């Protein structure tokens, strides 16, 4: 497993293709999950950081993800600000809209990787 292995919870197959493009441009290994239980179980043992579609992830699962103790980034639909507030309250950082993630994805992933390296 690569030191730069980032696990992504994204059930939308079309949107998850964004991570394939990031993999090519940044040389980072992204593992995409659409099942939250599989995501959480695998993340406990193998992930160095997590990226989560907050709109498709329950608050209980988000609490479990944060408790793993690795950096967690989340993105959400701009119309779902309650989800963003909850994620920030639980310790997810950064939390950005889906649109902001699309525009600044490489910068945001770099930020997540810096947080990951601090924990090594």
C-alpha positions, 0 to 999 in steps of 0.5 A: 500500500502506498504511503499516499493512499487516500480513500474516497467515499463517493457513490456517484460513479460519474463524479468519482472519475474526478479522482481517476484524473487526479490520480493521473495528474498528481500520482496519488493512489485513490481507492474509491468506495461506494459502500460506507461499511466497506469504506470504514472497515478498510480505512481503519487498516489501510488509509492515510487520509479520507475524502468523503461525499458528505451528502451521501454519508450518515452522521454516525458514519462520519463520527466513526471516520473521524475517530480513525484518527487520520485526516478527513476532508469532506465536500457537499452540495452547496444547498446542504449547509447543515451537513457542512456544519455538522462535519466541521463540528465533528472535526472534518477539515477542510469542508468545501462545496462540491463546486469548490472541490472541482475547481480546487481539487489539486490544492485541497488534496495537497492540503490533505496530504500535508496534514497526513504527513504531519501525522507520520 
